[in-house]
Amino acid sequence: MNSHVDGVKCGDYDDASGRLLPLERVFPRSPNAPEHVGEIWPTLVSLAERLAAPFPHVRVDFYIVGDRILIGELTFIPGNALSYFEPAEWDARLGDLWELDLEPVPLPRFEILRFYDDGS
């Protein structure tokens, strides 16, 4: 979860159950990190799992606008792989979870929609 505290951008990381993890990357943790788990949390986790299923790793970003959930983006290489988690044991721990398969990932086929009349 990203937030701004007194004009400073902060980043907090939660596990799938909503438990705040004791780590940071790029931005400092919120000094008084809010409780992120709410009624919407299970829905966010379910959506993220479904969107991420075809990929070995992807960060799924959401925006919560009122009672609506908007997909922000799917990020495959956060920070261009140049940033790391602190403390260092978390960087290793999270990296160990990543089972990299060097075979191409089969992507779902999407039908291309035509928004113009090309005469065919």
Phi and psi in degrees as a GROMACS rama.xvg file:
@    title "Ramachandran Plot"
@    xaxis  label "Phi"
@    yaxis  label "Psi"
@TYPE xy
-100.776  144.863  ASN-2
-152.454  171.538  SER-3
-120.205  128.659  HIS-4
-123.626  116.251  VAL-5
52.1064  41.1353  ASP-6
79.9438  2.51622  GLY-7
-106.194  127.807  VAL-8
-72.2805  131.39  LYS-9
-122.925  155.14  CYS-10
-135.051  127.837  GLY-11
-120.857  144.69  ASP-12
-118.708  133.711  TYR-13
-121.232  151.397  ASP-14
-85.2825  179.87  ASP-15
-62.4863  -23.9084  ALA-16
-84.8277  -5.31018  SER-17
94.8446  3.85588  GLY-18
-74.0922  128.705  ARG-19
-67.3276  126.943  LEU-20
-91.5318  145.106  LEU-21
-84.8966  61.6226  PRO-22
-146.028  165.924  LEU-23
-147.137  160.281  GLU-24
-151.195  125.385  ARG-25
67.1259  -60.5717  VAL-26
-104.339  147.081  PHE-27
-68.0578  157.768  PRO-28
-67.2514  153.754  ARG-29
-62.6659  136.138  SER-30
-60.5679  -34.7976  PRO-31
-129.354  72.4727  ASN-32
-55.3945  127.79  ALA-33
-71.4416  159.565  PRO-34
-73.4869  117.237  GLU-35
-88.3002  -19.7262  HIS-36
-75.9481  126.459  VAL-37
-144.293  -169.934  GLY-38
-60.4215  -29.4272  GLU-39
-81.6583  -15.7675  ILE-40
-55.9012  -49.4663  TRP-41
-59.2285  -34.7541  PRO-42
-66.3819  -43.3739  THR-43
-61.467  -44.2987  LEU-44
-63.2415  -44.5388  VAL-45
-61.7676  -45.563  SER-46
-62.6987  -44.3983  LEU-47
-61.9211  -42.5599  ALA-48
-62.9341  -41.3214  GLU-49
-67.9519  -42.5417  ARG-50
-68.2198  -33.5134  LEU-51
-86.4604  -12.4579  ALA-52
-50.9099  -41.0899  ALA-53
-75.4342  -6.27829  PRO-54
-117.405  149.19  PHE-55
-69.226  -28.6913  PRO-56
-158.922  133.899  HIS-57
-159.922  140.572  VAL-58
-95.1243  128.579  ARG-59
-106.002  119.799  VAL-60
-103.36  135.884  ASP-61
-123.194  154.994  PHE-62
-116.534  135.64  TYR-63
-105.397  113.894  ILE-64
-120.352  104.366  VAL-65
62.3199  -121.015  GLY-66
-104.124  14.8132  ASP-67
-103.673  144.68  ARG-68
-107.543  122.048  ILE-69
-114.749  137.812  LEU-70
-81.3861  124.929  ILE-71
-82.7234  -61.9598  GLY-72
-166.836  164.254  GLU-73
-109.807  121.626  LEU-74
-113.171  118.143  THR-75
-88.9977  -29.0339  PHE-76
-135.12  81.3052  ILE-77
-57.5458  132.991  PRO-78
63.2267  23.2133  GLY-79
53.6802  28.4117  ASN-80
60.8516  22.6296  ALA-81
-101.105  -9.13369  LEU-82
-105.648  163.462  SER-83
-139.342  162.271  TYR-84
-89.1528  145.459  PHE-85
-123.981  142.104  GLU-86
-67.0339  159.965  PRO-87
-56.4746  -32.1654  ALA-88
-63.9223  -27.5824  GLU-89
-72.641  -35.0136  TRP-90
-60.2312  -46.2312  ASP-91
-67.6107  -42.8534  ALA-92
-61.8744  -45.5594  ARG-93
-70.8084  -36.794  LEU-94
-63.3657  -35.5784  GLY-95
-65.6834  -23.0429  ASP-96
-74.3218  -19.4999  LEU-97
-84.9815  108.465  TRP-98
-96.8515  101.978  GLU-99
-85.1472  118.75  LEU-100
-101.455  122.117  ASP-101
-83.1483  2.85213  LEU-102
-78.8626  149.635  GLU-103
-59.4773  144.675  PRO-104
-86.3005  121.62  VAL-105
-70.6983  123.326  PRO-106
-97.7637  148.248  LEU-107
-64.4906  147.162  PRO-108
-84.8723  135.749  ARG-109
-115.142  137.768  PHE-110
-77.5639  131.066  GLU-111
-81.5015  126.74  ILE-112
-90.2359  139.413  LEU-113
-98.3511  127.299  ARG-114
-107.505  13.3784  PHE-115
-143.19  161.238  TYR-116
-98.5421  110.033  ASP-117
-95.4175  8.41008  ASP-118
85.8802  0.915457  GLY-119
